[in-house]
């Protein structure tokens, strides 16, 4: 099972590096919406491959709570295919993406809850952003507009770490 987790992790990292086009996207989804419509299937296939390779080890590790893993993978797959099906609105894509992120953290809580402490790294960033908002008329974007990317990466890191520990 560890091999599948490592394959999924390798797919995720290589995909982000190859598709980010040497610039840091605002989110993982920002990569797909920067592609021409006729090339979005490649991003979708990549994300489905990441989800499918992590599905079996995730469900195996969760045991009785395997349904959480299944719902997480459904959320990832839904986020993967919605840019192909409907490129006009991001609403359904966002619903799938947010649900996958939240559900992945429930999986982490079942597997290795101390990895959730990773989210504490956000507190200094939030405190700094709140202080800056009080001093400025134009509030700054958390992490320079890359807050969603940081949250997505935190979800991925905690999930992969919980599966590998």
C-alpha positions as CSV (number, residue, x, y, z in Angstrom):
1,X,0.0,0.0,0.0
2,X,2.9,2.3,0.7
3,X,3.9,2.0,-3.0
4,X,0.5,3.3,-4.1
5,X,0.8,6.3,-1.7
6,X,4.3,7.1,-3.0
7,X,3.1,6.8,-6.7
8,X,0.2,9.1,-5.9
9,X,2.5,11.6,-4.2
10,X,5.0,11.4,-7.1
11,X,2.1,12.0,-9.6
12,X,0.9,15.0,-7.5
13,X,4.3,16.6,-7.3
14,X,5.4,16.0,-10.9
15,X,2.0,17.2,-12.2
16,X,2.2,20.4,-10.2
17,X,5.7,21.1,-11.3
18,X,5.0,20.4,-15.0
19,X,1.7,22.2,-15.3
20,X,2.5,25.3,-13.2
21,X,4.4,26.7,-16.2
22,X,7.2,28.0,-13.9
23,X,4.9,30.4,-12.1
24,X,3.2,29.8,-8.7
25,X,-0.6,29.5,-9.3
26,X,-3.1,30.9,-6.9
27,X,-4.5,27.4,-6.5
28,X,-4.1,23.9,-8.0
29,X,-7.2,24.7,-10.0
30,X,-5.6,27.9,-11.2
31,X,-3.4,25.7,-13.3
32,X,-6.4,24.2,-15.2
33,X,-8.2,27.4,-15.8
34,X,-5.0,28.8,-17.3
35,X,-5.1,26.1,-19.9
36,X,-7.0,26.3,-23.2
37,X,-10.3,24.5,-22.9
38,X,-9.3,21.7,-25.3
39,X,-6.3,20.9,-23.1
40,X,-8.1,20.7,-19.8
41,X,-8.6,17.0,-20.1
42,X,-4.9,16.5,-19.3
43,X,-5.2,18.3,-16.0
44,X,-8.4,16.4,-15.2
45,X,-6.8,13.0,-16.1
46,X,-3.8,13.9,-13.8
47,X,-6.0,14.7,-10.8
48,X,-8.1,11.6,-11.3
49,X,-4.9,9.5,-11.4
50,X,-3.7,11.1,-8.2
51,X,-7.1,10.4,-6.5
52,X,-7.4,6.8,-7.8
53,X,-3.9,5.8,-6.8
54,X,-4.4,7.0,-3.2
55,X,-7.9,5.6,-2.9
56,X,-7.1,2.0,-2.0
57,X,-4.5,2.8,0.6
58,X,-6.7,5.5,2.1
59,X,-9.7,3.3,2.4
60,X,-7.6,0.4,3.7
61,X,-6.0,2.6,6.4
62,X,-9.3,4.0,7.5
63,X,-10.9,0.6,8.1
64,X,-14.5,1.2,9.4
65,X,-14.3,4.9,8.4
66,X,-13.5,3.9,4.7
67,X,-16.5,5.9,3.6
68,X,-14.7,9.1,4.5
69,X,-11.9,8.1,2.1
70,X,-14.4,7.2,-0.6
71,X,-16.1,10.6,-0.2
72,X,-12.7,12.4,-0.3
73,X,-11.8,10.6,-3.6
74,X,-15.3,11.4,-5.0
75,X,-14.6,15.1,-4.2
76,X,-11.2,15.1,-5.9
77,X,-12.6,13.3,-9.0
78,X,-15.5,15.8,-9.1
79,X,-13.1,18.7,-8.9
80,X,-11.1,17.1,-11.6
81,X,-13.9,16.6,-14.2
82,X,-16.0,19.8,-13.6
83,X,-13.6,22.1,-15.6
84,X,-14.1,19.9,-18.7
85,X,-17.9,19.6,-18.3
86,X,-18.6,23.2,-17.4
87,X,-16.0,25.8,-17.9
88,X,-18.4,28.7,-17.5
89,X,-18.8,28.5,-13.7
90,X,-16.5,27.4,-10.9
91,X,-19.3,26.9,-8.4
92,X,-19.6,23.0,-8.7
93,X,-15.8,22.7,-9.0
94,X,-15.4,24.7,-5.8
95,X,-17.9,22.6,-4.0
96,X,-16.1,19.4,-4.9
97,X,-12.7,20.9,-4.1
98,X,-13.6,22.3,-0.7
99,X,-15.5,19.1,0.3
100,X,-12.4,17.0,-0.8
101,X,-10.2,19.3,1.3
102,X,-12.4,19.2,4.4
103,X,-13.1,15.4,4.1
104,X,-9.3,14.8,3.7
105,X,-8.7,16.4,7.1
106,X,-11.4,14.2,8.7
107,X,-9.4,11.3,7.2
108,X,-6.3,12.7,8.8
109,X,-8.1,13.1,12.1
110,X,-9.0,9.3,12.0
111,X,-5.5,8.2,10.9
112,X,-3.0,10.4,12.7
113,X,-4.7,13.5,14.4
114,X,-1.4,15.1,15.4
115,X,-0.8,16.0,11.7
116,X,-3.7,18.4,12.1
117,X,-1.3,20.6,14.1
118,X,0.2,21.6,10.8
119,X,-2.8,24.0,10.5
120,X,-1.3,25.9,13.5
121,X,1.3,27.3,11.0
122,X,-1.6,29.4,9.7
123,X,-2.0,31.3,12.9
124,X,1.0,33.7,12.5
125,X,-0.1,34.3,8.9
126,X,-3.6,35.1,9.9
127,X,-2.4,37.3,12.8
128,X,-0.1,39.2,10.4
129,X,-2.9,39.7,7.9
130,X,-5.3,40.9,10.5
131,X,-2.8,43.4,11.8
132,X,-2.1,44.7,8.3
133,X,-5.8,45.0,7.6
134,X,-6.3,47.2,10.6
135,X,-3.5,49.5,9.4
136,X,-4.3,49.7,5.7
137,X,-7.3,50.8,3.6
138,X,-6.6,48.1,1.1
139,X,-6.3,44.8,3.0
140,X,-3.5,42.6,1.8
141,X,-4.1,39.1,0.4
142,X,-3.0,36.4,2.7
143,X,0.2,34.9,1.2
144,X,0.1,37.3,-1.7
145,X,-3.0,35.7,-3.2
146,X,-1.7,32.2,-2.7
147,X,-3.7,31.3,0.4
148,X,-5.9,28.8,-1.4
149,X,-2.8,27.1,-2.8
150,X,-1.3,26.9,0.7
151,X,-4.5,25.4,2.1
152,X,-4.6,22.9,-0.7
153,X,-1.0,21.9,-0.1
154,X,-1.6,21.7,3.6
155,X,-4.4,19.3,3.0
156,X,-2.3,17.2,0.7
157,X,0.8,17.1,2.9
158,X,-1.2,16.1,6.0
159,X,-3.1,13.4,4.2
160,X,0.0,11.9,2.5
161,X,2.0,12.2,5.8
162,X,-0.8,10.5,7.8
163,X,-0.9,7.6,5.2
164,X,2.9,7.2,5.3
165,X,3.4,7.3,9.0
